[in-house]
Amino acid sequence: MRKTDASVGIWDTIWGFFASVRLTIILLLSLAATSIIGTFIPQNKQPMEYLQAFGEFGYRLLSALDFFDMYRSWWFRLLIILLVLNIIICSIERLASIGKILFVKKPQFRPGRFQKVKTRWTFDDERSPEKLHDLYAPVLKRKFGYTQTKTTDEGTYLFAEKWRWTRIGVYIVHFSIVVLLLGSLVGSIFGFEGFVNIPENETVDTIFLRQTGQSLKLPFAIRCDDFDVSFYANGAPKEFRSSLTVLENGQMALQKDIVVNDPLRYRGINVFQSSYGKMAPEDRHRHVEPPEEVELKVTEKATGRSLTRKVAIGTQFDLPGGSGQVKIAGFQEALTFGGQNLGPGLLVEISSPQGQAEQVLLPLHFPNFDKMRGGAFLFTILGQKTRDFKPEEEAERYYTGLQVTKDPGVPVVYTGFVSMIVGFIITFFMSHQTVCVILTAKGGQTHVAVTGIADRNKLGMERKTEQLSVRLQSL
């Protein structure tokens, strides 16, 4: 019995935590604060850009906190999930309080509520209350849909109401917010954004993810059949167009010419025209060739002593001051660091006199990359000599730069937007309206009083009761 009570108490505590409006405020402020930070810290840039902007310590700290890809970080997703649970449980709590109004077949009307309404419209009629009841009831039925009559010692009450269901308008808005948040989660978890450069007349089926630099194989292949670019008189590009063919199992599935803002869409994947360029002669091979020679500067941080060497793959030399040896161990076409693709680079091995070994990555496109390592020696690439390449009259070729995205959360987000619009229309332009016509026999006549109550737009309800009073008086 005690275990049961304890478990019930725990669930009540959890339920009360998520049903708190204070939690809603905290979560919204947290999301707002992190979104502001995300506008000041550019997302998904190259590591060297962050190093130059924030320094080595700032880079390591912000990278550990996932601030460089904030909207896909685990903690941002956790905030979204907590907000979703908070909205759902808060809505259930509030919805239960109006369940007696929404989900009853025969609503209970209390005459006392209408007696307290200050604004009412009155007139006297010579006919009896019974005759007026039979005359007024069909009119109320046509205008409101549901009517009910109640007779007391004080007189006859004709109740009518419509749009009781509009009380759920605010909960439709809550539902739409939940759907929007879930749509963003679906896109964040299952979607991707990548890029690829395709030379003319070549086919690719793999892209590089913008967030991590890792490769991703597509469920189909893309071939660039042709690329055209036109220019303005001042030399600025006017339009660049790619003729693309989608291939599945070697067969053409779709063909489309794309320009900026007119993408190719296939199987939930969008292919946008992003950039273009001319292929340099040395870039017209499938693989990146290692440099013939690299000019490398090695500086001892403690003393400031340095030496400069021109080295090739396999070269080995001594460090300044006899502190060890350096060997240019190898070359990689695509170095990765922190999930980012740094392009081609050298693999350098440092050996100390005590036999300790350390491997250093030196991206060729980022000469000062080694500043962030924090070792005793700093390696700087001063220049490089590439291998000679003879084009042998090869024709000039372009490549097209494509942005490839997939966001399965988009249909969910659209559903949320539509639901929000519907919820706003119900919430701001419709209301639960109840009217009461009181028939009281007085001195051989019938005193008629018309009043109404609405959960929203009280002034609009006063105008409607006035119009109803005029209508009934004219019968």
C-alpha angles and dihedrals in degrees: 000000000000091000090052092050091048094050091048089050092051092050091047089052092049091046092049091049093055093040091060119114087204088064089052091054093047093050094047091049090048092051091046092050094048091046090054089051089050090058092055096044111059111230128234098002128149117281093243091059090055092045092054092046102043107017127233098297093044091049093052093045097047092042091053089052092050091238091143091063097022101156091057095044121119093240094052090050089048090055089052092049092048091050091050092052091045093052093046095050094043089051092050090051093051095039090057090059093060096038091102089059099043104038106046127105095208113032120212114238118200114205090205091068091060094044088063094054108108098203113069136147119225140184138157127243129191093220123092123262090248093056092045090049091055089047098046101040096072091048092053090045092055094046100042109019099221124064136174133183126212125181123202137164088268095056145279120314122202111196125191133172142176140183095029087153092063088083087080091062093099090050090053087056089050089049091050091052090051091050091049091051092047090049090055090049092050091051092045095050103035102025130080142194121209145151139221137182115219121191116219114280093014132113130217133183098179131073134186118243113237094217099051107011089232121137123253125195114224123221087241140025129250123214124195104216096177142350126206130182129185126196140209121240090265091056097255115137112262101185136346120199131189125201104212133185123198113215126198118184088347093303126113110255101169139001125197142156109227132197132174110305092009104088134180112248122197132158092348093308122116123209114198129189102243112158144335141204147174118266112240114222093252090050095057093088124086094238131052109244118224116247117263092226138001126202105223129188119201119195126188104221097206097055104018091234114147143176133197124216136176104223140178132200108296096023117141127193142160124267120239113282094016092281094145142296136290126212126188092223102180153318131257127196093215122024116192127205126174089352091304125123108233097180125231120353150151129267109221125190121204118199121192123210088252090061097255114144131205130182121218128194117217113187110206092217093054108052095181097043093116092068090087096055097080097213129143091260130049120213119203126182108222097179146324139223116219125208116267115257126194112205092204091214093306110171120253111263136191130213125212120224112218131190110213119196140171125189114171088179094071096088089048091051091049089052089052092051092050091048091049092052091050090048092050092049091051094043099047104028105033134051143178103263126195125178131189126201111196117202114194125177109228128168097334091314136085119243110213122201122183121194137155144198130208130179089224138020098031094181091054090051091053090055091049093051090049090052090047091051091052091048094051093045091054094056 
